[in-house]
């Protein structure tokens, strides 16, 4: 799995989810339970993860949608680095 975005912004998360769903790219929103436990204070951002095989396509999609600045840098161990 590759992390695409890490944010506390629920609007951004919803937008990314809609884009990925429409493009038929599987994803996981990690840390939702932690965010709920801390009372939505924003101390624990949520992470959007996609399969490494879909990461390039997902990154292009989000960049084309104007979210390029929100993308996390790729880890040196991830494919495509």
Number of C-alpha atoms within 10 A of each C-alpha: 14 20 21 21 24 20 16 16 11 11 10 15 18 11 14 21 18 12 16 18 12 9 12 11 15 13 21 14 16 15 15 14 11 14 17 12 11 11 9 13 11 13 11 18 19 21 20 22 19 22 15 15 11 15 22 14 14 24 18 13 17 20 14 10 12 10 16 15 10 14 16 15 11 14 11 8 7 11 12 10 8
